Amino acid sequence: MKKELHPESYRTVIFRDINANVSWLGKSCAKTRDTDTFEDGAEYPLIKLEISSESHPFFTGKMQFVDTAGRIDKFNKKFGKSRFAKKSEEQEAEAAETEAPAEAAAE
């Protein structure tokens, strides 16, 4: 086995979903500077998560957007609609125009 390849700090940590404000204990070797006290009174390293099964729409059944940094708005401002979306809208408009006279002639 190679030396210094595997982490030696596999330890118990607190995982906290910051959107649902739910915490649980788990094992991890991820580095973190934060610590917190868990329900049992012991202090553990803290790993903050933006989304977990407690706040993800697939598991909760609620559709909500968790956009803490405004990434969706920033993307839409920067790129708007893509050229592919514009082309498909133009094609749909042309198809609707060609179908309308054909329907009128059939009546």
NORSUL-V5909 format. One record per residue. RES is the residue in one letter. NEAR is the number of other C-alpha atoms within 8 Angstrom. Layout:
<<RES	NEAR> <RES	NEAR>>
//
This chain:
<<M	2> <K	4> <K	5> <E	5> <L	5> <H	5> <P	7> <E	5> <S	5> <Y	8> <R	7> <T	10> <V	12> <I	14> <F	12> <R	12> <D	15> <I	10> <N	8> <A	7> <N	7> <V	8> <S	8> <W	7> <L	8> <G	8> <K	8> <S	8> <C	9> <A	4> <K	4> <T	7> <R	6> <D	7> <T	8> <D	9> <T	9> <F	9> <E	5> <D	5> <G	6> <A	7> <E	8> <Y	11> <P	12> <L	13> <I	10> <K	8> <L	9> <E	7> <I	10> <S	8> <S	7> <E	10> <S	11> <H	9> <P	9> <F	6> <F	8> <T	9> <G	6> <K	6> <M	5> <Q	5> <F	4> <V	5> <D	7> <T	5> <A	4> <G	7> <R	8> <I	7> <D	7> <K	8> <F	9> <N	9> <K	7> <K	6> <F	7> <G	7> <K	7> <S	7> <R	6> <F	6> <A	8> <K	9> <K	8> <S	8> <E	8> <E	8> <Q	8> <E	8> <A	8> <E	8> <A	8> <A	8> <E	8> <T	8> <E	8> <A	8> <P	8> <A	8> <E	8> <A	7> <A	6> <A	5> <E	4>>
//
